[in-house]
């Protein structure tokens, strides 16, 4: 499935230079104009060299600016020009607000699904499956996701660990071995605490799986496998909130893939967990 220009820009935006961000903003705001104008016209309009536009297109994964324009034309023909995610307005009633939040979350899931790669899912699942211990790391809102993943993966045949306290996380990261794996979660990918943990994990020789919304972030550059969550921002609803939905889905996907890779052991683990939980519930 082809990934739209908008999604590619969204994933890389945080790591772009100021000049590149201005080009990105112009393309996002004027996709039709960009698709129908020459590189010299756009160069004059943006006051940048043609070579800068060419390099920007290369950074997005295109062979040149002509291929970027073609992608914009295809996008123009295949997608509505008006986003279904209009900003929440002051006169919106409660139902309309809720519907817009739901629409934003649905779009986040759809966009993130489009950029999932088979090789990344396979590689991450194999790394986890072969690990002695799987650790989950995250700070703030990402810690909540890490805790949810820990709760989920406890049902798997893999030994998992997670601590809510950052100092405990640092201690755990320090004790990892080359046979272990860590999943590090950060929306921005710029969390100094999470980057520090990932660096410690990497130094220990353990594998690092990163889940973030920014492909060019410092944390993403450390990962052996990187999953990008695309998110939409609407008024009073930050993209960090909607990215949580897609990041949970990435973790859910890895959990289900892992369980199918180890079906017999997974059945045994699930049986033990369910038996003891049911004993308490009686």
Secondary structure as GFF3:
##gff-version 3
##sequence-region A 1 282
A	DSSP	alpha_helix	5	12	.	.	.	ID=ss1
A	DSSP	three_ten_helix	13	15	.	.	.	ID=ss2
A	DSSP	alpha_helix	18	29	.	.	.	ID=ss3
A	DSSP	alpha_helix	31	36	.	.	.	ID=ss4
A	DSSP	alpha_helix	39	46	.	.	.	ID=ss5
A	DSSP	alpha_helix	50	59	.	.	.	ID=ss6
A	DSSP	alpha_helix	65	78	.	.	.	ID=ss7
A	DSSP	alpha_helix	94	114	.	.	.	ID=ss8
A	DSSP	alpha_helix	118	130	.	.	.	ID=ss9
A	DSSP	beta_strand	133	138	.	.	.	ID=ss10
A	DSSP	alpha_helix	141	153	.	.	.	ID=ss11
A	DSSP	beta_strand	159	161	.	.	.	ID=ss12
A	DSSP	alpha_helix	166	174	.	.	.	ID=ss13
A	DSSP	beta_strand	181	185	.	.	.	ID=ss14
A	DSSP	alpha_helix	192	203	.	.	.	ID=ss15
A	DSSP	beta_strand	207	212	.	.	.	ID=ss16
A	DSSP	alpha_helix	218	222	.	.	.	ID=ss17
A	DSSP	beta_strand	225	228	.	.	.	ID=ss18
A	DSSP	alpha_helix	239	261	.	.	.	ID=ss19
A	DSSP	alpha_helix	263	281	.	.	.	ID=ss20
###
